Amino acid sequence: MLQEGSKAPGFSLPDDRGRTVSLGEYAGKKSVVLFFFPKANTPG
């Protein structure tokens, strides 16, 4: 489990348009914000 303030492990995920986005693409940026939300009309 990650602790607050620790580095995130490298990962790649599809964006809302189906393109693969990798955390490594943002290396050197000051901040990266991840926002997760349940798919519309699903129980989650």
Secondary structure, 3 states (H helix, E strand, C coil): CCCCCCCCCCCEEECCCCCEEEHHHHCCCCCCCCCCCCCCCCCC
